[in-house]
């Protein structure tokens, strides 16, 4: 975390005052649209069915240092399809969502809103419907919990203050560097709002997805760039804020043709695909 601008006076140190018995529910609404391009042929953008996930958050205690320990579990996860949704797409999305329906775990977050740990207890077996799932929805839940609280700098700040948060992420698919720049738009007592600009980049690397067939030549991420912006309204006694985020990810993936030596970049005989994904995320919290 790096402070860029302290903002206008009056200034104060922003800290959460967690309440050890205040249970919350996190509601996440996710909308995604994706398109691909390969060999100059661009496929039309496809809007994926919207997803809603509800997560119960139960405090386990607040340390003398002000760190909140909590348990969490998914109470419901659903995908909304209609008659126009292709059957293969509906089945794939349902398999993704089925993976998160019984997820649970725990976490620890500091008084500055920085996540120290978010763990998943287990991925329970849920039958044949999960065989083709990639785990992307599971990763989305974990990342949402990791970044759910608005993060604050160590220093005192006022309206207009700006700070930067740098993270090194490791997902199922890639190693990613994430930079977020926050601006304090307003603060009134224990309630405030932030503007957030996000950027993610990934260097060339093997695609870590476990979905490849055994013995198949490994695919590679040649480049990845994500950008987006959002707004957050926070309350200093609650973990879950009101957040709206819109972002776009562009990823170039290459795969060598059959027989291409492993560990070497593909030449003219390899395939190269550009994938573009637009995502909209709305988070809301309620007390239970």
C-alpha positions as CSV (number, residue, x, y, z in Angstrom):
1,X,0.0,0.0,0.0
2,X,1.4,3.4,-1.0
3,X,-0.1,6.8,-0.2
4,X,-0.1,9.1,-3.3
5,X,-1.9,12.2,-2.0
6,X,-3.1,12.9,1.6
7,X,-6.1,14.9,0.4
8,X,-7.7,18.0,2.0
9,X,-7.9,18.8,5.7
10,X,-9.4,17.7,8.0
11,X,-7.7,14.4,7.9
12,X,-8.1,11.2,9.9
13,X,-6.8,7.7,10.0
14,X,-9.5,5.4,8.5
15,X,-9.9,2.2,10.5
16,X,-12.6,-0.4,10.8
17,X,-14.3,-1.0,14.2
18,X,-15.3,-4.6,13.7
19,X,-18.2,-5.9,15.8
20,X,-17.6,-9.5,17.0
21,X,-21.2,-10.6,16.9
22,X,-22.4,-8.8,13.7
23,X,-23.2,-11.4,11.1
24,X,-23.6,-10.3,7.5
25,X,-24.7,-11.6,4.1
26,X,-22.7,-10.8,1.0
27,X,-24.7,-10.8,-2.3
28,X,-22.7,-10.9,-5.5
29,X,-24.3,-10.3,-8.9
30,X,-22.1,-11.2,-11.8
31,X,-22.7,-10.4,-15.5
32,X,-20.2,-11.5,-18.2
33,X,-19.9,-11.2,-21.9
34,X,-17.1,-12.9,-24.0
35,X,-15.8,-12.9,-27.6
36,X,-12.9,-14.6,-29.3
37,X,-10.8,-13.9,-32.4
38,X,-8.6,-16.4,-34.2
39,X,-6.8,-16.1,-37.5
40,X,-8.6,-12.9,-38.3
41,X,-12.0,-14.4,-37.7
42,X,-13.8,-12.7,-34.8
43,X,-16.8,-14.4,-33.2
44,X,-19.7,-12.2,-32.1
45,X,-19.8,-11.4,-28.4
46,X,-21.9,-13.7,-26.3
47,X,-23.6,-12.6,-23.1
48,X,-23.4,-15.3,-20.5
49,X,-26.3,-16.0,-18.1
50,X,-26.2,-13.8,-15.0
51,X,-25.1,-15.4,-11.7
52,X,-26.1,-14.5,-8.2
53,X,-24.2,-15.9,-5.2
54,X,-25.1,-15.3,-1.5
55,X,-22.4,-15.8,1.2
56,X,-23.0,-15.8,4.9
57,X,-20.3,-14.2,7.0
58,X,-20.1,-15.1,10.7
59,X,-17.6,-13.3,13.0
60,X,-15.4,-15.5,15.2
61,X,-13.7,-12.7,17.1
62,X,-11.7,-9.5,17.0
63,X,-8.1,-9.5,18.2
64,X,-6.5,-6.8,20.4
65,X,-4.9,-5.4,17.2
66,X,-8.3,-5.0,15.6
67,X,-8.2,-8.0,13.2
68,X,-11.5,-9.7,12.4
69,X,-11.6,-13.5,12.2
70,X,-14.6,-14.9,10.4
71,X,-16.2,-18.0,9.0
72,X,-18.0,-17.9,5.7
73,X,-20.2,-20.3,3.6
74,X,-22.2,-20.0,0.4
75,X,-25.9,-20.2,1.2
76,X,-27.1,-20.1,-2.4
77,X,-25.8,-19.9,-6.0
78,X,-27.9,-19.7,-9.1
79,X,-27.6,-19.0,-12.8
80,X,-30.5,-17.5,-14.7
81,X,-31.1,-19.0,-18.1
82,X,-33.9,-18.7,-20.6
83,X,-35.2,-20.3,-23.8
84,X,-32.6,-18.4,-25.9
85,X,-29.6,-19.7,-23.9
86,X,-27.8,-22.4,-25.8
87,X,-28.0,-25.7,-24.0
88,X,-24.2,-26.3,-24.0
89,X,-23.7,-22.8,-22.5
90,X,-26.4,-23.3,-19.9
91,X,-24.9,-26.7,-18.9
92,X,-21.4,-25.3,-18.6
93,X,-22.5,-22.3,-16.5
94,X,-24.6,-24.6,-14.3
95,X,-21.6,-26.8,-13.7
96,X,-19.5,-23.7,-12.7
97,X,-22.1,-22.5,-10.3
98,X,-22.7,-26.0,-8.8
99,X,-19.0,-26.0,-7.7
100,X,-19.6,-23.1,-5.3
101,X,-23.0,-24.1,-3.9
102,X,-21.5,-25.7,-0.8
103,X,-18.3,-23.8,-0.4
104,X,-17.2,-22.7,3.0
105,X,-14.0,-21.4,4.7
106,X,-12.6,-18.7,6.9
107,X,-10.7,-15.5,6.7
108,X,-8.9,-12.8,8.6
109,X,-9.0,-9.1,7.8
110,X,-7.1,-6.2,9.5
111,X,-8.6,-2.9,10.8
112,X,-7.3,-1.3,7.6
113,X,-9.4,-3.7,5.4
114,X,-6.4,-5.7,4.3
115,X,-7.0,-9.4,3.9
116,X,-4.5,-11.6,5.7
117,X,-6.0,-14.9,4.8
118,X,-9.0,-16.4,2.9
119,X,-9.2,-20.1,2.9
120,X,-11.5,-22.7,1.4
121,X,-12.4,-25.7,3.6
122,X,-12.9,-28.2,0.8
123,X,-14.4,-28.6,-2.7
124,X,-17.1,-31.2,-2.0
125,X,-17.9,-33.8,-4.6
126,X,-21.2,-32.8,-6.3
127,X,-21.5,-35.4,-9.0
128,X,-20.9,-35.7,-12.7
129,X,-22.1,-32.1,-13.4
130,X,-18.8,-30.7,-12.2
131,X,-16.6,-32.8,-14.5
132,X,-16.3,-30.1,-17.1
133,X,-16.2,-27.1,-14.7
134,X,-13.0,-25.1,-14.7
135,X,-13.2,-23.7,-11.1
136,X,-13.4,-20.1,-12.4
137,X,-16.5,-19.4,-10.3
138,X,-14.7,-20.8,-7.2
139,X,-11.8,-18.5,-7.8
140,X,-14.2,-15.6,-8.3
141,X,-15.7,-16.2,-4.8
142,X,-12.3,-16.4,-3.2
143,X,-11.0,-13.2,-4.9
144,X,-14.2,-11.4,-3.9
145,X,-13.8,-12.3,-0.3
146,X,-10.1,-11.4,-0.4
147,X,-10.8,-7.9,-1.7
148,X,-14.3,-7.3,-0.2
149,X,-13.4,-4.6,2.4
150,X,-12.3,-1.2,1.1
151,X,-8.5,-1.0,2.0
152,X,-7.1,2.1,3.8
153,X,-3.6,3.5,4.0
154,X,-1.6,3.8,7.3
155,X,-1.5,7.6,7.1
156,X,-4.2,10.1,7.9
157,X,-6.2,11.1,4.9
158,X,-8.9,13.6,3.8
159,X,-11.3,14.0,0.9
160,X,-9.4,13.7,-2.4
161,X,-6.8,11.5,-0.9
162,X,-5.3,8.8,-3.3
163,X,-3.5,5.6,-2.5
164,X,-2.3,2.6,-4.4
165,X,-2.5,-1.1,-3.6
166,X,-0.2,-3.5,-5.4
167,X,-1.0,-7.3,-5.2
168,X,0.7,-10.4,-6.7
169,X,-2.1,-12.9,-7.4
170,X,-1.9,-16.6,-8.2
171,X,-5.1,-18.1,-9.6
172,X,-5.8,-21.5,-11.2
173,X,-5.0,-20.0,-14.6
174,X,-2.1,-17.5,-14.2
175,X,0.2,-15.4,-12.1
176,X,-1.1,-11.8,-12.2
177,X,0.1,-8.4,-11.0
178,X,-2.8,-6.2,-9.8
179,X,-2.7,-2.5,-9.2
180,X,-5.6,-0.6,-7.7
181,X,-5.7,3.2,-7.3
182,X,-8.3,4.5,-4.8
183,X,-9.6,8.0,-4.3
184,X,-11.5,9.1,-1.2
185,X,-14.6,10.8,-2.6
186,X,-16.4,11.5,0.6
187,X,-16.3,10.8,4.4
188,X,-19.0,11.5,6.9
189,X,-18.6,9.9,10.3
190,X,-18.4,6.2,9.8
191,X,-19.6,6.3,6.2
192,X,-17.6,7.1,3.1
193,X,-17.2,6.4,-0.6
194,X,-14.3,5.6,-2.8
195,X,-13.5,5.6,-6.5
196,X,-11.3,2.7,-7.7
197,X,-9.3,2.2,-10.9
198,X,-7.9,-1.4,-11.4
199,X,-5.3,-2.8,-13.8
200,X,-4.0,-6.3,-14.1
201,X,-1.1,-7.7,-16.2
202,X,0.4,-11.1,-16.6
203,X,3.8,-12.0,-18.3
204,X,4.0,-14.8,-20.8
205,X,3.6,-18.1,-19.0
206,X,2.1,-21.6,-19.2
207,X,-1.6,-21.7,-18.9
208,X,-2.2,-23.4,-15.5
209,X,-5.8,-24.5,-16.2
210,X,-6.2,-28.2,-15.4
211,X,-8.7,-28.7,-18.2
212,X,-6.1,-29.8,-20.8
213,X,-6.1,-33.5,-21.9
214,X,-3.3,-35.6,-20.4
215,X,-0.2,-35.5,-22.6
216,X,-1.5,-32.6,-24.7
217,X,1.1,-29.8,-25.6
218,X,0.7,-27.0,-23.0
219,X,-1.1,-23.8,-23.9
220,X,0.5,-20.5,-23.1
221,X,-0.7,-17.1,-22.0
222,X,1.2,-14.7,-24.4
223,X,-0.3,-11.6,-22.9
224,X,-3.0,-10.5,-20.5
225,X,-4.3,-7.0,-19.7
226,X,-7.4,-6.2,-17.5
227,X,-8.7,-2.7,-16.7
228,X,-11.8,-1.5,-14.9
229,X,-13.2,1.0,-12.5
230,X,-15.7,1.0,-9.7
231,X,-17.3,2.8,-6.9
232,X,-17.6,1.7,-3.2
233,X,-19.7,2.9,-0.4
234,X,-18.3,1.7,3.0
235,X,-19.4,1.7,6.6
236,X,-16.5,1.4,9.1
237,X,-18.4,-1.1,11.3
238,X,-19.2,-3.5,8.4
239,X,-17.1,-5.9,6.3
240,X,-19.3,-5.9,3.1
241,X,-19.7,-2.5,1.3
242,X,-21.8,-1.5,-1.6
243,X,-19.6,-1.9,-4.7
244,X,-20.2,-1.6,-8.5
245,X,-17.4,-2.6,-10.8
246,X,-17.1,-2.8,-14.6
247,X,-14.0,-4.2,-16.3
248,X,-12.5,-5.8,-19.5
249,X,-9.9,-8.5,-19.9
250,X,-8.0,-9.2,-23.1
251,X,-5.9,-12.4,-23.1
252,X,-3.9,-13.8,-26.0
253,X,-3.5,-17.6,-25.7
254,X,-1.3,-19.8,-27.9
255,X,-1.2,-23.5,-28.3
256,X,1.4,-25.5,-30.3
257,X,0.2,-27.9,-32.9
258,X,0.5,-31.6,-32.3
259,X,4.1,-32.6,-32.1
260,X,5.5,-29.1,-31.3
261,X,8.3,-29.4,-28.7
262,X,7.1,-28.6,-25.2
263,X,8.5,-25.5,-23.6
264,X,9.0,-23.6,-26.8
265,X,6.8,-20.9,-28.1
266,X,4.6,-21.9,-31.1
267,X,5.7,-20.8,-34.6
268,X,3.6,-20.5,-37.6
269,X,2.2,-24.0,-37.0
270,X,0.7,-23.0,-33.7
271,X,-2.7,-21.5,-32.9
272,X,-3.2,-18.1,-31.3
273,X,-6.5,-16.9,-29.9
274,X,-7.5,-13.6,-28.5
275,X,-10.2,-13.7,-25.8
276,X,-12.0,-10.6,-24.7
277,X,-14.2,-10.7,-21.6
278,X,-16.3,-7.9,-20.1
279,X,-17.5,-8.3,-16.6
280,X,-19.9,-6.4,-14.3
281,X,-19.9,-7.1,-10.6
282,X,-22.3,-5.7,-8.0
283,X,-21.7,-6.4,-4.3
284,X,-24.2,-5.6,-1.5
285,X,-24.2,-6.4,2.2
286,X,-27.0,-6.9,4.7
287,X,-26.9,-7.5,8.5
288,X,-28.3,-10.8,9.7
